[in-house]
């Protein structure tokens, strides 16, 4: 089983981004980002660690 964690950071002083969510796990570290924009759009990014390539 892979343990995951989500950390949310509010971006109060940014004119475009409302919130950033960092997704990590105990095996590979940081594996994803979710950007929530102030206009309601959501941008999801997957980060592939070198260990699985």
Secondary structure, DSSP 8 states (H G I E B T S, - for coil): ---EEEEEEE-TT-SSEEEEEEEEETTTEEEEEEEEETTS-EEEEE---GGG-
